[in-house]
Amino acid sequence: MKNKVSSLMMIAVAAMVTACTGSKTYVIENAPYSLLNGKVAKKSYEALASVGIGKLNYMETSAAQNAQHFANFVDGLLTHNDFGTLELNLAESARQEQDYKEFIFKIRDDENLVWVTSSGKPYKYGGKVQKVTAADFVFGAKLINTFSVASDTGYLMRDFIKGAAEYYVYTQLIEGIQDGTYSQSEYDTDTKKFKFIYKEIKNNYPNVYNAQYNPDNGGTPLTAADIPNIANGSRLGVKVEGENSVRYSLLNSAMYFPTLLTYSTYLPVNENFYNEKKSNFGTASPDSILYCGPYLLAKHDETNITYKKNPYYAKRQDVINNRYKQAFVDTVHFSVKSSIESGDSRIAFESGNIDGFSLSPNDAIGWDKYIVGPNGTGTIENPDSGLVNSRWLDTIGSCYGSNLVLDRTKNNKTKVSYYSKGNEASVANTERALRLQEVRQMLMATIDYRTYYERYSNGDMDDILGVQRLVSTYVPKQFVMDDNGNEYVEEYYAQALSDYKGITKEAAQEYIAPGQYETRQLDWSDTVVDYNENEHEVGSERAQINALVDNAVAAIEEYNNSPLASEYGGQITFPVNIEYYSMWDADQETKTYDNEFINAMNRRYNNWDDSHEPKADYSDCTVFRMVPTDKITKSNYNDVSGSNAGEYAAYDFSVVQWGWGADYGDPLTYMNTYTYGGDWSSVFAYIGFKKGTNKATMNIRHNPETDALEAVELLEEYTDLVDEGKEQTLNLTNRYTKFAQAEVKLIEELAIYKPQVNYGQGWSLSISHSAGYEMPTSNYGLSNDRMTGMYVLKDTLTSEERKAIRAEQEAAKEAWVNSHDAYNIYG
């Protein structure tokens, strides 16, 4: 899912386990991990949250503050088990046809698979208990593709399912006629409606058009005769089949399609209930939705969120047979507290009021007490306290990075500079410079990550917590594996990088290892102390930066002396402004760190030593200069950022930091973002322009074979590689090879995006009574938010006990993975 941010780091909302005085207890039996058996566990789980539920309309919202809750309220066809592989959930069987273009799921025949109200009673309509059926999935598909629903996740249906885009565009037209956006007389016949829909799909959904309607690809063009079936939804490729099965008909073969079914886009909705609630469906009220998952929302107000176990869910046979589906806790309660200060949770824990908390160096007292210890010998890997659960996580979070914007003026949104000394001419000058591949490569390679991240670690970047999440790949490590157990990053990306750089595969693997500076960037200093406190010389890095700057300058001079200068807007003048997004008057501490980063970058560009302070107007930065967007203030932030306008504002700046999280279990979920017509099309202003037209953004680069500059379409070669990978629907080796080559081209060659941080990776440090070793786990979808398979112990497990349980868990996972395919849904 796309994540819109104006600053790289986001503060995650964390829930902390709290004690429930007088909670019922029981003794754990039959747990798969020996050290858990015989432990006393509680029947309640209380937590502290910094935000309440905004809404429960899972057809509309994908916001984390909402999804983490409705993931426990509504079940889908599939889920993940505690080893991270797909399992059947509401479906009792699955099959695929036509080389993964058709998927059929039979709904469980279980008398307890019913829709339940927030009071815990089966929902009845017309005096009849409403079971969860295939029709509920069809109705959900219609809803999420209804224009007025304004779904955050509807694209996950329209990008894959036949007829989804046409249904969406049809509802867009009908709503527009009703509200006056479109003239009724202009679209009063099916022929006129058909022409509107066909044009919209051809222009705005090229992948859909080519897959379903383009006659050159064997497609069948739309006609006016199709309008009635579009209107009633019968052309939508989600249908009830047989007695109680749902069939999904895809635009293209997609072996990984089942991984999408763990997301809210593909959840069921009871039509009768929805029609009763209408606009009140999915508000923050407990009775605004129906439930078929492990928990019911019993209460929600400004200060409390309370779950109760769904009694009918617990009776389902598949739940009884699978521990990762079982709700070991009867009651879940969140106390909503809008302001949680550093150290609050530790103090509450030490007072006996909560069961757990996360350790952070921002809480100096807690850090010294539990990590460092009185003798100062404790470390993150080996904390002083025997209660600290210290572990490295290779989970998958959103990948954030720097993006360069090449066509600000072409987009015609803003040509204004948000730098007080800049103007429209300087914006256009920067745009011309950023079209040069050598300039982009220099900018991305010289980013000073150490200074950039100091704001997030109190200025102490030698601590491992400051660098642990640094990454060099867009597709996260441990995201997907091929049929032979080869991990995508270690195997395929490393090989593609090896081929590109002319280095060994082992050297490439070292280069892309997460949590480091030394191979992550070109470090400016002569001596670096890495997070393991090992000093080593890197004096050649300064020379490498200087060489990159010289190469960029030479490229500009070559461009200025070539015919391309007149063809692409004129000559490039020095200095070139690189506008760095910053809100200059909102937070003086942030401003200080922003200024340090800007100054550090200007030292790099101009070969100054660390003592050189640029002039206030940066007039001594003669070639490239990074400047603050100091016209952005607290008062105009919403207008500039697009929050008020309802549009993204990335096209307003030279370099911005944005993030993306996986939607499904295939590298395409990342690779598609930068293709022609991809997910970032409307954001960065260089992808959405049509291929082969005079609007396509051009990449100007030196061709060593001709020893001359050439202008080629920026994303043509990248998109071709991604398309070649997409065509490999059955051979994962070929598919992943093409995607890896495309990713290397995007990052290393085209240099329009540079990955920086992945929020799922790094050291986790906590003291807690919870034991979630049987909870569902996944790299995408809603499974990770489910609170099944979790014990809340009366006493805290020791560090040694947790290590022993994790060892058992890893052995069990290895045995499971060795005996099961990645998609363990076909029996």
C-alpha positions in Angstrom: 0.0 0.0 0.0 1.2 3.4 -0.8 2.2 5.6 2.2 2.2 9.4 1.7 4.7 11.1 3.9 6.6 14.4 3.7 9.3 13.3 6.0 10.9 9.9 5.9 10.4 8.7 9.4 6.9 8.1 10.8 6.1 7.4 14.4 4.3 4.1 14.6 1.4 3.7 17.0 2.4 0.9 19.4 0.1 -1.1 21.6 1.5 -2.2 25.0 0.2 -5.1 26.9 -1.4 -4.2 30.2 -2.5 -6.3 33.2 -6.1 -7.0 34.0 -6.6 -7.1 37.8 -8.6 -10.1 38.8 -8.4 -11.8 35.4 -9.3 -15.4 35.2 -6.4 -17.7 34.8 -5.7 -21.3 33.5 -2.8 -23.6 33.1 -1.5 -24.0 29.5 -1.7 -27.6 28.2 -0.9 -29.2 24.8 1.2 -26.2 23.6 3.6 -27.2 20.8 6.5 -25.6 22.7 7.5 -27.5 25.9 8.4 -24.5 28.0 4.9 -23.0 27.7 3.1 -26.1 29.1 2.4 -25.7 32.8 2.6 -21.9 32.7 -0.3 -19.9 34.1 -2.0 -17.7 31.6 -4.7 -15.1 31.8 -8.0 -14.9 29.9 -7.8 -11.2 29.3 -5.4 -8.9 27.4 -5.4 -5.2 28.1 -3.4 -2.7 26.0 -2.7 1.0 25.7 -3.3 2.7 22.3 -2.7 6.2 21.2 -5.6 6.4 18.8 -9.1 5.0 18.6 -10.9 3.4 15.7 -11.7 5.9 13.0 -14.1 3.6 11.1 -14.9 0.0 10.5 -15.9 0.1 6.8 -13.3 -2.4 5.6 -14.6 -1.8 2.0 -13.4 1.8 2.2 -10.5 2.2 4.6 -7.0 0.5 4.8 -5.7 2.8 7.5 -3.7 0.9 10.1 -5.6 2.3 13.1 -8.7 0.6 11.6 -7.3 -2.4 9.9 -5.6 -3.8 13.0 -9.1 -4.0 14.5 -11.4 -5.3 11.7 -8.7 -7.9 11.0 -10.0 -9.6 14.1 -13.7 -9.0 13.3 -14.1 -10.3 9.7 -12.6 -13.5 8.2 -11.6 -13.9 4.6 -11.2 -17.0 2.4 -7.6 -17.5 3.3 -5.2 -16.6 6.1 -1.7 -17.3 7.2 -0.6 -19.8 9.8 2.1 -19.3 12.4 4.8 -20.3 9.9 3.8 -17.6 7.4 2.3 -19.9 4.8 -1.2 -19.6 3.3 -4.0 -21.7 4.8 -7.7 -22.1 4.1 -9.9 -20.0 6.3 -13.6 -19.5 5.3 -12.8 -21.6 2.3 -12.7 -25.4 2.8 -11.2 -26.1 -0.6 -9.4 -24.3 -3.4 -8.5 -25.0 -7.0 -7.1 -23.1 -10.0 -7.8 -23.5 -13.7 -6.4 -22.2 -17.0 -2.9 -21.8 -15.7 -3.9 -19.7 -12.7 -6.4 -17.4 -14.5 -9.4 -18.9 -12.7 -9.6 -19.6 -9.0 -12.5 -21.3 -7.3 -13.0 -21.5 -3.5 -15.7 -23.5 -1.8 -17.1 -22.0 1.4 -17.0 -24.1 4.5 -20.1 -26.2 5.3 -20.2 -25.5 9.0 -23.4 -24.6 10.9 -21.3 -22.2 13.0 -20.1 -20.1 10.1 -22.7 -17.4 10.6 -22.8 -13.6 10.7 -22.9 -12.4 14.3 -23.9 -9.1 15.7 -21.9 -7.1 18.2 -24.1 -8.6 21.0 -22.9 -12.1 20.1 -26.2 -13.3 18.5 -26.6 -14.6 15.0 -27.9 -12.0 12.6 -31.3 -12.8 11.1 -33.0 -11.4 8.1 -36.6 -12.3 7.3 -36.5 -14.6 10.3 -33.6 -16.6 8.9 -30.1 -16.8 10.3 -27.6 -15.4 7.8 -24.7 -17.7 7.1 -21.5 -16.5 5.4 -21.9 -17.6 1.8 -20.2 -17.1 -1.6 -22.8 -14.4 -2.4 -21.3 -12.3 0.4 -18.0 -12.2 -1.5 -19.7 -11.3 -4.8 -21.5 -8.4 -3.0 -18.3 -7.3 -1.4 -16.6 -7.2 -4.8 -19.4 -5.0 -6.2 -19.2 -2.7 -3.3 -15.4 -2.1 -3.5 -15.7 -1.4 -7.2 -18.5 1.1 -6.7 -17.2 4.6 -7.3 -19.1 6.3 -4.4 -17.5 3.9 -1.8 -14.2 5.5 -2.6 -12.2 2.5 -1.5 -8.5 2.8 -0.6 -7.9 -0.7 -1.8 -10.2 -1.1 -4.8 -7.3 -1.0 -7.2 -6.3 -4.5 -5.9 -9.5 -5.7 -7.5 -9.5 -3.6 -10.6 -5.9 -4.5 -11.5 -6.6 -8.2 -11.4 -10.3 -9.1 -11.9 -12.1 -9.1 -15.2 -14.9 -6.5 -15.5 -13.9 -4.7 -12.2 -12.7 -1.6 -13.9 -15.7 -1.3 -16.2 -18.1 -1.7 -13.3 -16.2 1.0 -11.4 -16.2 3.4 -14.4 -19.9 2.7 -15.0 -20.7 3.6 -11.4 -18.5 6.7 -11.7 -20.6 7.8 -14.7 -23.9 7.1 -13.1 -22.9 9.0 -9.9 -21.6 11.8 -12.0 -25.0 12.1 -13.9 -26.8 12.1 -10.6 -24.7 14.8 -9.0 -24.4 16.9 -12.1 -20.8 16.2 -12.9 -21.9 14.8 -16.3 -24.9 15.9 -18.3 -27.7 13.4 -18.4 -28.6 14.2 -22.0 -25.0 13.6 -23.0 -25.1 10.0 -21.7 -28.8 9.1 -22.2 -28.2 6.0 -24.3 -26.3 2.8 -23.9 -24.1 3.7 -26.9 -23.0 7.0 -25.2 -22.4 5.2 -21.9 -20.4 2.5 -23.7 -18.2 5.1 -25.4 -17.5 6.8 -22.1 -16.5 3.6 -20.4 -14.4 2.3 -23.2 -12.5 5.6 -23.5 -11.9 5.8 -19.7 -10.5 2.3 -19.6 -8.3 2.7 -22.7 -6.8 5.9 -21.3 -6.7 5.2 -17.6 -6.5 1.4 -17.3 -4.1 0.4 -20.1 -3.3 -2.9 -18.4 -6.9 -3.8 -18.3 -7.5 -2.6 -21.8 -4.7 -4.7 -23.2 -5.6 -7.8 -21.2 -9.4 -7.8 -21.8 -10.4 -5.6 -24.7 -7.5 -5.0 -27.1 -8.2 -7.1 -30.2 -4.5 -7.2 -31.0 -4.1 -9.3 -27.9 -7.2 -11.5 -28.6 -9.5 -9.3 -26.5 -13.1 -8.6 -27.2 -13.9 -4.8 -27.4 -16.9 -3.4 -25.4 -20.1 -2.6 -27.2 -23.3 -0.8 -26.3 -24.9 -4.2 -25.9 -22.7 -4.9 -22.8 -24.1 -2.0 -20.8 -27.0 -3.8 -19.2 -24.7 -6.6 -17.9 -22.2 -4.1 -16.7 -24.9 -2.3 -14.8 -26.2 -5.4 -13.1 -22.7 -6.6 -12.3 -22.9 -9.9 -14.2 -19.8 -9.1 -16.2 -17.8 -8.7 -13.0 -15.4 -11.6 -12.7 -16.5 -12.6 -9.2 -19.4 -15.0 -9.3 -21.2 -17.6 -7.2 -20.6 -21.1 -8.6 -22.4 -24.3 -7.8 -24.0 -24.6 -4.4 -21.6 -22.3 -2.4 -18.4 -21.5 -4.2 -17.0 -18.2 -5.4 -15.0 -18.0 -8.7 -12.5 -15.3 -9.5 -11.7 -14.7 -13.2 -8.5 -12.9 -13.7 -7.3 -10.6 -16.5 -4.0 -12.4 -16.6 -2.5 -15.6 -15.1 -1.2 -14.9 -11.6 0.1 -17.8 -9.5 0.4 -15.5 -6.5 -3.3 -14.3 -6.7 -4.3 -16.1 -3.5 -2.0 -13.9 -1.5 -4.4 -10.9 -2.3 -7.2 -12.7 -0.6 -5.7 -12.0 2.9 -6.4 -8.3 2.4 -9.6 -6.3 3.2 -10.3 -5.9 -0.5 -11.6 -9.5 -0.7 -13.6 -9.7 2.5 -17.3 -10.6 2.5 -20.2 -8.3 3.2 -23.8 -9.4 3.9 -26.0 -7.5 1.4 -29.1 -7.5 3.6 -27.3 -6.0 6.5 -25.6 -3.5 4.3 -28.9 -2.3 2.8 -30.3 -1.9 6.3 -27.4 0.2 7.5 -26.8 2.1 4.3 -24.6 5.2 5.1 -24.2 4.0 8.7 -22.4 0.8 7.6 -18.8 0.6 9.0 -18.8 3.6 11.3 -16.8 3.3 14.5 -19.9 1.9 16.3 -19.8 -1.8 17.3 -23.2 -2.5 15.7 -22.2 -0.9 12.3 -20.8 -4.2 10.9 -21.4 -7.9 11.2 -18.8 -10.3 12.5 -17.5 -13.7 11.4 -13.9 -13.5 12.8 -12.5 -14.4 16.2 -13.6 -11.3 18.1 -16.6 -8.9 18.4 -16.3 -5.2 19.1 -18.3 -5.0 22.3 -17.5 -1.3 23.1 -15.9 1.7 21.5 -15.7 5.3 22.7 -13.1 8.0 22.9 -11.2 6.2 25.8 -12.0 2.5 25.4 -11.9 -0.3 22.8 -13.2 -3.7 24.0 -13.3 -7.0 22.2 -15.2 -10.1 23.3 -14.6 -13.6 21.9 -17.0 -14.5 19.1 -18.8 -17.7 20.5 -19.7 -19.0 17.0 -16.2 -18.6 15.7 -14.8 -20.7 18.5 -17.1 -23.6 17.5 -16.0 -23.9 13.9 -14.3 -27.2 13.2 -11.3 -25.6 11.4 -10.7 -23.3 14.4 -10.8 -26.3 16.8 -8.2 -28.1 14.6 -5.8 -25.2 14.2 -4.1 -23.5 17.2 -3.1 -20.4 15.2 -6.8 -19.7 14.7 -7.8 -20.1 18.3 -8.6 -17.1 20.5 -6.8 -18.1 23.8 -7.8 -14.7 25.3 -11.5 -14.0 26.0 -11.4 -10.2 26.4 -9.2 -7.6 24.7 -9.3 -4.1 26.1 -7.4 -1.0 24.8 -7.3 2.2 26.9 -7.0 5.0 24.4 -4.5 7.7 25.5 -3.6 10.3 23.0 -0.3 11.3 24.6 2.1 8.5 25.5 5.4 9.9 26.6 8.8 8.1 26.6 9.0 6.1 29.8 5.3 6.0 30.6 4.9 2.4 29.8 8.0 1.4 31.8 6.8 3.3 34.8 3.4 1.6 34.5 5.1 -1.8 34.2 7.2 -1.2 37.3 4.1 -0.1 39.2 2.4 -3.4 38.3 -0.2 -1.9 36.1 0.8 -3.3 32.8 2.2 -6.5 31.5 4.8 -5.2 29.0 6.6 -2.4 27.4 9.1 -1.7 24.6 12.6 -0.4 25.5 14.0 2.6 23.8 17.1 4.7 24.2 14.8 7.7 24.4 13.9 6.5 27.9 17.4 6.9 29.3 16.4 5.6 32.8 14.9 2.4 31.4 17.7 1.9 28.9 20.4 2.1 31.6 18.4 -0.1 34.0 17.5 -3.0 31.7 19.9 -2.8 28.8 23.2 -1.3 30.0 22.9 -2.3 33.6 24.7 -0.9 36.7 28.1 -2.2 35.5 27.6 -0.7 32.0 28.3 -4.1 30.4 24.9 -4.8 28.8 24.4 -4.6 25.1 21.4 -4.8 22.7 22.3 -8.3 21.8 23.0 -9.3 25.5 21.0 -7.0 27.8 21.8 -6.8 31.5 18.3 -7.8 32.6 17.3 -11.4 32.2 13.8 -10.4 31.4 14.5 -8.5 28.2 13.2 -10.2 25.0 15.9 -9.1 22.6 15.7 -10.4 19.0 16.4 -9.4 15.4 13.3 -9.3 13.2 13.4 -9.9 9.5 9.7 -9.0 9.1 8.5 -6.8 6.3 7.4 -3.3 6.7 7.0 -0.3 4.4 10.1 0.5 2.4 10.8 4.3 2.4 13.3 6.0 0.1 14.3 9.1 -1.8 12.5 9.9 -5.1 13.6 12.4 -7.7 11.0 14.3 -9.5 11.8 15.0 -13.2 8.8 16.7 -14.7 7.5 19.2 -12.2 6.7 21.8 -14.8 5.2 19.4 -17.3 2.6 18.3 -14.8 1.3 21.9 -14.8 0.5 21.7 -11.1 3.0 24.0 -9.6 6.1 25.7 -11.1 6.7 27.7 -8.0 9.9 27.2 -5.9 9.3 26.6 -2.2 12.8 27.9 -1.5 12.7 31.6 -0.7 15.6 32.4 -3.1 14.2 30.2 -5.9 11.8 31.0 -8.7 10.1 29.3 -11.7 13.3 29.6 -13.7 15.4 27.8 -11.0 12.7 25.0 -10.9 12.9 24.6 -14.7 16.8 24.6 -14.5 16.7 21.8 -11.9 14.3 19.8 -14.0 16.6 20.0 -16.9 19.6 18.8 -14.8 17.6 15.9 -13.3 16.9 14.5 -16.8 20.6 13.7 -17.0 21.3 10.2 -15.8 24.7 11.0 -14.5 23.4 13.9 -12.4 20.7 11.6 -10.8 23.3 8.9 -10.1 25.5 11.4 -8.4 22.6 12.8 -6.2 21.4 9.4 -5.1 24.9 8.0 -4.4 26.0 10.9 -2.3 23.0 11.1 0.1 24.4 11.5 3.6 22.4 9.0 5.5 24.3 9.3 8.8 23.4 13.0 9.2 19.9 12.4 7.8 19.0 9.8 10.5 20.6 11.6 13.4 17.3 13.4 14.2 15.7 10.0 14.9 18.4 8.7 17.3 19.2 11.7 19.4 22.3 12.4 17.3 23.9 9.0 18.2 24.2 7.1 14.9 26.9 4.8 16.1 24.3 2.9 18.0 22.9 -0.1 16.1 19.4 1.2 16.6 20.3 4.1 14.3 21.2 2.0 11.3 19.4 -1.3 11.8 16.7 -0.6 9.2 18.8 0.7 6.4 18.2 -1.2 3.2 19.6 -1.2 -0.3 16.7 -3.0 -2.1 13.1 -2.0 -2.8 11.8 -5.6 -2.5 12.5 -6.5 1.2 14.7 -9.3 2.2 12.8 -12.5 3.1 9.7 -11.3 1.2 9.4 -14.2 -1.2 11.2 -17.4 -2.2 11.0 -19.5 -5.4 9.9 -23.1 -5.6 13.4 -24.3 -4.7 13.6 -22.2 -1.5 15.9 -19.5 -3.0 15.2 -16.1 -1.4 14.6 -13.3 -3.9 17.0 -10.7 -2.6 19.9 -13.0 -1.7 19.6 -15.0 -4.9 18.1 -13.0 -7.7 18.8 -9.4 -6.8 22.3 -10.2 -5.8 22.9 -11.9 -9.1 21.5 -9.0 -11.1 23.6 -6.5 -9.1 26.6 -8.7 -9.6 26.1 -8.6 -13.4 25.5 -4.8 -13.4 28.5 -3.9 -11.3 30.8 -6.6 -12.5 31.5 -7.9 -9.0 31.1 -11.3 -7.5 27.7 -12.4 -6.3 29.2 -12.7 -2.7 30.3 -9.0 -2.9 26.9 -8.0 -4.1 25.3 -9.8 -1.2 27.6 -7.9 1.2 26.7 -4.7 -0.5 22.9 -5.2 0.0 23.1 -6.5 3.6 20.7 -4.4 5.7 21.8 -2.3 8.7 25.0 -0.8 7.5 26.5 2.4 6.2 29.8 1.3 4.8 28.5 -0.4 1.7 25.2 1.4 1.9 26.6 4.8 0.8 29.7 6.8 0.0 30.8 8.0 3.4 32.3 11.5 3.4 34.7 11.1 6.4 38.1 9.6 6.3 37.5 7.2 9.2 34.2 5.5 10.0 33.2 3.8 13.3 30.4 1.4 12.4 27.8 0.1 14.7 30.0 -2.7 15.9 32.6 -0.1 16.9 35.2 -1.3 14.4 37.3 1.5 13.0 38.4 1.2 9.4 39.8 3.5 6.7 37.5 4.6 3.9 39.6 7.5 2.6 38.8 6.7 -1.0 35.1 7.5 -0.4 35.9 11.3 -0.6 37.6 10.8 -3.9 34.6 8.7 -5.1 32.2 11.5 -4.3 34.3 14.0 -6.0 34.5 11.8 -9.0 30.7 11.5 -9.1 30.3 15.3 -8.9 32.9 15.8 -11.6 31.1 13.3 -13.8 27.8 15.0 -13.3 29.3 18.4 -14.1 30.9 17.0 -17.3 27.5 15.5 -18.3 25.9 19.0 -17.9 28.7 20.6 -20.0 28.3 18.0 -22.7 24.6 18.5 -22.7 25.0 22.3 -22.9 27.2 21.9 -26.0 24.9 19.5 -27.7 21.7 19.9 -29.9 19.7 18.3 -27.1 19.9 21.6 -25.0 17.7 23.5 -27.4 15.4 20.5 -27.8 14.8 20.0 -24.1 14.3 23.5 -22.8 17.7 25.2 -23.0 21.0 25.1 -21.2 21.6 24.1 -17.6 23.1 26.9 -15.5 25.1 26.6 -12.2 24.3 26.3 -9.4 21.6 23.7 -9.6 19.1 23.9 -6.7 18.0 20.6 -5.1 15.0 21.5 -3.0 14.8 19.4 0.1 11.4 19.1 1.7 11.3 20.6 5.1 8.6 22.4 7.2 10.8 25.3 8.3 8.9 26.9 11.2 7.0 24.0 12.6 9.5 22.3 14.8 12.8 24.0 15.7 14.5 20.7 16.6 13.6 19.2 13.3 14.7 22.4 11.6 18.1 22.1 13.3 18.6 18.5 12.0 17.3 19.5 8.5 19.9 22.2 8.4 22.6 19.9 9.4 21.7 17.5 6.7 21.5 20.2 4.1 24.9 21.6 5.1 26.4 18.1 5.1 25.2 17.6 1.5 26.5 20.9 0.4 29.9 20.0 1.8 29.9 16.9 -0.3 28.9 18.6 -3.5 31.5 21.3 -3.1 34.4 19.3 -1.6 34.5 21.3 1.7 35.8 19.9 4.9 33.6 19.4 7.9 34.3 22.8 9.4 33.0 24.7 6.5 29.6 26.3 7.0 27.8 27.3 3.8 26.6 30.9 3.6 23.1 31.7 4.7 22.0 32.2 1.1 24.1 29.2 -0.2 25.8 31.5 -2.7 29.1 29.8 -2.1 27.6 26.5 -3.4 28.7 27.0 -7.0 27.8 23.7 -8.7 25.1 21.8 -6.9 23.4 23.1 -3.8 20.8 21.5 -1.5 18.4 24.2 -0.2 15.5 24.1 2.2 11.9 24.5 1.2 11.6 27.3 3.7 8.4 28.7 2.3 6.6 25.7 3.8 5.3 26.6 7.2 2.8 25.2 9.7 0.1 27.5 8.4 0.4 26.5 4.8 1.4 22.9 5.2 -2.0 21.3 4.4 -2.3 23.3 1.2 1.2 22.6 0.0 1.2 18.9 1.0 -2.1 18.3 -0.8 -4.1 17.4 2.3 -6.6 20.1 1.5 -6.5 19.7 -2.2 -7.0 16.0 -2.1 -3.9 15.4 -4.3 -0.4 14.2 -3.7 2.2 16.9 -3.8 5.4 15.0 -4.5 5.6 16.8 -7.9 6.3 20.1 -6.0 9.8 19.1 -4.9 13.1 17.9 -6.3 13.5 15.1 -3.8 11.0 13.6 -1.5 10.8 10.6 0.8 7.9 8.2 0.2 7.1 4.6 1.1 5.3 1.5 -0.2 4.2 -1.7 1.6 3.4 -5.0 -0.1 -0.1 -5.7 -1.3 0.5 -9.3 -2.2 3.2 -12.0 -2.2 5.1 -11.3 -5.4 7.9 -8.8 -6.3 5.5 -7.2 -8.8 3.7 -5.4 -5.9 6.9 -3.3 -5.7 8.1 -3.3 -9.3 4.7 -2.2 -10.7 4.9 1.1 -8.9 7.4 2.6 -11.3 6.2 1.3 -14.6 4.2 3.2 -17.2 0.8 3.5 -15.7 2.0 2.1 -12.4 1.0 3.0 -8.9 3.2 6.1 -8.6 1.9 7.5 -12.0 0.1 10.4 -10.6 2.6 11.1 -7.9 6.0 11.6 -9.4 4.9 13.2 -12.6 7.2 11.2 -14.9 5.5 7.8 -15.1 2.0 8.4 -16.2 2.8 10.1 -19.5 2.0 7.8 -22.5 4.8 5.7 -23.9 5.9 6.8 -27.4 4.4 10.3 -27.2 6.0 13.7 -26.9 4.8 13.7 -23.3 6.9 10.8 -22.2 9.7 11.8 -19.8 13.1 11.4 -21.4 16.3 10.2 -19.9 19.5 11.9 -21.3 22.6 9.9 -20.9 26.1 9.3 -22.4 26.2 6.3 -24.7 29.7 4.8 -24.5 29.3 3.0 -27.8 28.6 6.2 -29.8 30.6 8.4 -27.4 27.7 10.9 -27.5 24.6 11.9 -25.6 21.3 10.2 -26.3 17.7 10.8 -25.2 15.6 7.7 -24.5 12.3 7.2 -22.7 13.1 7.1 -19.0 11.1 4.1 -18.1 10.9 2.2 -21.4 13.6 -0.4 -20.6 12.5 -0.7 -17.0 8.9 -1.3 -18.0 9.9 -3.8 -20.6 11.8 -5.8 -18.0 8.8 -5.8 -15.7 6.5 -6.8 -18.5 8.8 -9.6 -19.4 8.7 -10.8 -15.8 4.9 -10.5 -15.6 4.6 -12.8 -18.6 6.5 -15.6 -16.7 3.4 -16.8 -14.9 4.5 -20.3 -14.2 8.3 -20.2 -14.0 9.3 -18.3 -10.8 13.0 -18.5 -11.7 12.5 -16.6 -14.9 10.0 -14.2 -13.3 12.2 -13.2 -10.4 15.3 -12.9 -12.7 13.5 -10.2 -14.8 12.1 -8.4 -11.8 15.6 -8.3 -10.2 17.1 -6.9 -13.4 14.4 -4.2 -13.4 15.0 -3.3 -9.8 18.7 -2.9 -10.3 18.0 -0.7 -13.4 15.6 1.4 -11.3 18.0 2.0 -8.4 21.5 1.8 -9.8 21.2 2.9 -13.4 18.1 5.2 -13.7 18.7 6.5 -10.2 15.2 7.9 -9.7 14.6 6.0 -6.5 16.9 5.1 -3.6 15.7 2.7 -0.9 16.6 3.9 2.6 14.8 2.2 5.4 12.4 -0.8 6.0 10.4 -0.5 9.2 9.9 -4.2 9.7 13.5 -5.1 10.2 15.7 -4.5 13.2 16.2 -5.2 16.8 13.1 -5.6 19.0 13.6 -5.1 22.7 10.7 -5.6 25.2 9.7 -7.0 28.5 6.3 -8.6 28.3 3.9 -11.3 29.7 2.6 -12.1 26.2 3.7 -15.2 24.3 2.7 -15.0 20.6 4.6 -17.9 19.2 1.5 -19.5 17.7 0.1 -16.3 16.2 -0.4 -15.9 12.4 2.5 -14.2 10.6 2.7 -12.8 7.1 4.5 -10.2 5.0 1.3 -8.7 3.6 -2.4 -8.6 4.2 -4.2 -8.6 7.6 -3.0 -11.9 9.1 -0.3 -10.2 11.2 -3.0 -8.1 13.0 -5.0 -11.1 14.2 -4.8 -11.7 17.9 -5.3 -15.5 17.8 -2.7 -18.0 18.9 -1.5 -15.6 21.7 -1.1 -16.3 25.4 -0.9 -13.7 28.1 1.1 -15.2 30.9 0.7 -14.3 34.6 4.5 -14.1 34.9 7.2 -12.8 32.5 9.2 -15.3 30.5 12.9 -15.0 31.0 15.3 -14.2 28.1 16.6 -17.7 28.2 13.2 -19.3 28.1 12.3 -17.2 25.1 15.5 -18.2 23.3 14.7 -21.9 23.9 11.1 -21.5 22.6 12.3 -19.6 19.5 14.7 -22.5 18.9 11.9 -25.0 19.0 9.8 -22.7 16.8 12.5 -22.4 14.2 12.9 -26.1 14.1 9.2 -26.6 13.7 9.0 -24.0 11.0 11.8 -25.5 9.0 10.1 -28.9 9.1 6.8 -27.4 8.1 8.3 -25.4 5.2 10.2 -28.4 3.9 7.0 -30.4 3.7 4.6 -27.7 2.4 4.6 -25.4 -0.7 4.4 -21.6 -0.3 0.8 -21.7 -1.4 -0.5 -24.5 0.9 -4.2 -24.0 -0.2 -4.8 -26.8 -2.8 -4.8 -29.7 -0.4 
